[in-house]
Amino acid sequence: MGDTIIYILVGLLISIVILYFVIKYAIQNAVYQFEIEKNNQLTKIEKELTRNNESLSELNEKSKK
């Protein structure tokens, strides 16, 4: 009976450790995906701002003539 309890506790401990690493990996992956998405959005914004800046520069050149 005593050995059975020890085996159950050891199995529970191993399960908790495995679950810890699985959750840790899932959180790291979610953060990584969030950073990628944020970077993609920032890149899109940067391209749009560059386009707008070029358009404003062209309009400014035309207005000076």
Summary of the structure (lengths in Angstrom):
residues: 65
radius of gyration: 28.1
end to end distance: 96.2
largest distance: 96.2
contacts: 123
relative contact order: 0.05
helix: 97%
strand: 0%
